[in-house]
């Protein structure tokens, strides 16, 4: 386990160094580490905060995806399955449609991020409550409730887009595609603290999660409090994803593809798979964001990182499915 985590951490370190060293504007080390130079400002004020944000978001999405796939016993479950994407998108769309840009109470976060965070977590609590009432906490009922809520949120977003001014429609679409900005250090530290708490809870419960994959009755017979463990895992995953999407928008395929790849190599043990997924997810999104920034040199515009992850993750996931289908 230690060797695997060290290798994954090494991959993340390499990705972080590449993300900080390269981008839309070329830098030299001498200029970057000279005080009061444009290169130094670009490195320390722009690139390092953005790379840190990409790592936090990637780790949150991949670790939550690994947890939810095991918890739902469904390999197609992703971090947005509990209505997180629908709630976050609806909250952000309302903020953009109203033209609200900032809230004095929380100067470190934009109004879009705050409403997206509120919408994501509120939607998750609603979906979990429906799953508990309709199916006594069954993962399949919760999964279905999340799918239905996301469909409802999509319809509401389309309705709002039809009413807002055309110049704001572009802002809504850009946020929905998933993009990384340049957050303040206080925001990054606060997000990091939230992720440490959420991912720490998921990893602490990873042994019980392994037992839950055997089925509720078998897990209960082995001493697991099924309802409490499932609730804590759902809350931890939802908190992690909500904090991530509030800052990045809807970045797809990270939480679906990375856990699949890690599981193929490392096996299904969540005690190892969860930290490995977090490290590899962080590295994957840092490199995807680097690719988006490098494309600025070619197209003189930067595509949303969610587009890059979809272009990379979609074909890769299809290849995984075909490979599995062709195995004897």
N, C-alpha and C positions, 0 to 999 in steps of 0.2 A: 504493500500500500504506500509506504513512504517513497519508494523508488518511483512509482507511478505519479504521485503528486509532484515529486521533484521534476520529473520530465515535463509534466503539464505546466508547472510553474516556469520552467525554462522556456517553453514555447511562448508563454505570455510575456516574459521579459523581452524576448526577441521582438515580439510584435509591438510592445510598448516603445522599444528603442527605434524601430523602423517608423512607427507612427509619429514619434517626436522629431525624427531626423528629416523626414521627407514630407512634401506637401505641395500646394499650389505654387509656393515661392521657394526657390532654392536657397539653402543656407550653408554657411561654412562654420565649422566648430569655433574657429578663432573669433569670428564676428558674433556668434551666438552667445559666447561666454565673456564678451566684452560689455561692460556696463554702458547703459545709455546709448545703445545702438539699435537701429530698426530690427536687426536680426535677433537681438536679445529680447526685444519686446514681443516679436512674433513667437519665439520659442516659449517664453515663460508666461506670457499673457494670453496666448491663443492656443498653441499646439498642445502644451502639457495639460491644461484644463480640459481640452476637448478629448484628448486621448484618455484621460482619467474617466471622463463621462462615458465614453464608449466602453471602457472596461467594466464599469459598474453596471451599465445597462446589459451588456452581453452576459455577464456573470448571473445577473438576476433572471434573465429570460431562460438561459440554458439550465440553471439549477432548478428553477420552478417547473420547467418543462419535464425534466427528469422525474421530479417528485409527482407531478400530476399524471404522467403516463403510468407510473407504478400504482398510484392511488386509485386511478380510474380503471386500471387494468386494460388500458386502451393505448396502443402505440401511436395512434393519431391524435391523442390529446396534446394540446399545446398550451402555453401560458395564458392564452386569451379565451380558453374554453369556458371559464366561469363567468363570462359576461364582462370581463375586464376591458376588452377592446371596445365593446359597444358602449359601456359607461364612460370610458375615457374619451372616446371619439365624440360622444354626444355632449359631454361637458365642454370639451375644447371648441366644438362647433358653435355652441351657444355663446361662448366668450368671444370668438372671432366674429360671429354675426352681429353681436351687440357693439363691437368695436372697443371692448374693455381691454386695456393694455396692462394696467398695474393696479395693485391694491396696497394702500399705505400700511396696512397691518402687517403684511409680509413682503418687505421690499426685496428680499432675495429671490422671490419667485414671481413670475408673470401671472397675470390673471388666468391666462390659458392653462398654465401648468397647474394652478390651484384648482380650477374647475375640473380639469381632467383627472386630477388625483381624487377629488371628491366624487366625481362620477364613477370612476373605476371601483373605488372601494364600496360605495353605496350599491352599485350594481352587483358586486360580488356578495355582499351581505343579503341582498334580495334573493339572488339565485340560491344561495345556501339555505335560506329560510324556506323557499319553495321546495327545494329538494328534501328538506327535513320533514315538512308537513305532508308532501304528496307521496314520498317514498321512504319515509323513516330513515333519511340519511343515505339512501342507496346512491352509489356513485353514478349509476346509469341515469337515475332520475335527475341528479344534479347536472350531469352533462347535458341532458336534453333541455333542462331549464335554461342553461347558459346559451345553448344554440338558439333557442326561441328568443331570448332577450336580445342577443346580438342582431337577429333579424329585425326585431322591433326597433332597435336603435338605428339600424341602417335606414329603415323607412323614415324615421324621424329626421335623420340627417339629410336625406334627399328632399324632404319637405322644407326644411329650413334653407337649404341651398337654393331652392326655387324662389324663396322670398327675399334673399339678401341681394345687395348690390353686386354686380359682376366683379368689381375689383376685390371684394372680400371672398368670392368663391375660390380664387386662386390661392389665398392664404389657407382656406380650409383644406383644399386638396393637397397642398404641400405638407401640412401637418399630418394628414391622414396617411401620406406616403411614408412617414417616418424620417426624421432628420435630427441631426445632432448640432447643438449650438455651442455657445461659449458662456458657460455658467460661472457665477461668482464662486470664489473659494468656499464661502460659508455654505452655499447650496450644495457643493460637492461633498463637504465634510458631513453635512446633515444627511445627505443621501447615502453616503458610505456607512454612517452609523445605523441607519435603517436597514441597509442590506446586511450588515454584520449580524444584527439582531434576527432578521428573518431567516437568513441562510443558516445561522447558528442553530435556530430552532429546528429547521428542517433536518440538519445533519444530526442533531441530538436525537431526533425521533426516527432516524433512518433505519435503525435496527428493528423497531416496531413496524416500520413501513415494509420491510422485507417480509415480515410475518403476515401483514395485511394482503400481500399479493397472493397468498395461499387461499384466501377466502375469509369472510368474516367469521364463520363458525370455527374454522381451524385456528384463526388468530385468537379468538376468544378462549378457546380451550387451552391455548398456550399462555394465557394470562394477560392478554392485551385488552385494554379498555378501548374497544373498537370505536365507539361514538366519539369519545373524547380525543383519541389520537387523530381520527379523521378530521375533526373540527379544527384542531390545532394546526395540522398540516395545511388544510385549506386556507386558514387565516394567514399563516406564514407565507405561503406561496402568493396569496392575493396581495398582501402587504408589499412583498418584494416587487411584484410585477406592477402594481399601482404606482409605486414610487419611481419605477423605471420609465413607464410610458408617460408619466406626467412631464418628464423632461425630454423625451425622445420622440413621442408619437408612436405610431404602430409599426414597429420594426418586425417584420415577419421572418419565419423560417429558422431563426436562431434557436428558439426553444423547441423546435420540432426536429431539425436536422442534427444539431450537435449531440443531444443525448442518444440519438440512434447510432451515430458513428462511435461514440464512446462505449455504448453497450455492446456493439459488435466486437470490440477489442477487449474490453474489461469484464464483460459479463453483467448480470443484473443486480449484483450486490450494491444497494444504495449507499452503504457506508463508504464505498470507494467511488461509485459512479457519480454521486452528487458533487463532491469537491472537484473531481476531474471534469465534469460537465461545466461547472462554474468557471474554472480556469481556462478551459478550451473555448467556452462561449465568449469570454472576455477577449481572448486572443483573436477569435474569428471576427468579432465586430470591430475591433481596432483595425484589423487588416482591411475589412470591407470599407470602413470609413476612410482609411488611407487611399484605397482605390477611388473612392468618390472624390477626394480632394485632388488626387493626381489627374483625374479627368478634366479638371479645370484648365490645365495647360492645353488640352486638345480642343475642348468645346467652349472655353471661356465662360462656362457656367458650371455650377456644381450640382449634380443630381442628388436627390435625397438618398441617404444611406439605405433606406428600406427598399429602394429600387435595386440597389446593388445586391443586397442579401437575397432578394427574390430571384434575380437573374442567376445568381450562383446556387442558391438553395433549391430552387424548383427542379432544374435538370438533375442535380446531384441526388435529390430524394427519389426522383423517378428511376434513376439508375440503380439505387439501392433496392427499390421494389422489384425491378426486373431481375436483378441478381438473385434476390431471395426466391422469386418465382421459378427461376431456372435451376435452383439447387435441388438435388435429388432428395 
